[in-house]
Amino acid sequence: MEWISFFERQPKHGQPIFYYGQPIGVWVGRYEYRPNDPVSPHIMISEGGIVDRMDAPWWMPCEEHMWKPEKPATDYPADYPS
């Protein structure tokens, strides 16, 4: 599977995903869309805590029994806001 930029496409609400951010590495968690959140409507929840798409701009679908993927080739997607 390929890494997907959060700024190109978002997972479905509640979908299990792998996500990656340069300061945090690769994690597995669940995506939640919370449109009324005052900080960010796009968050990932895992055992490691909660991050948003600015912390983890890459994601890919996670299916049962999948191995944890290697990090993406670049730390930030080309469409990451500057």
Summary of the structure (lengths in Angstrom):
residues: 82
radius of gyration: 11.7
end to end distance: 26.7
largest distance: 35.8
contacts: 202
relative contact order: 0.32
helix: 0%
strand: 37%
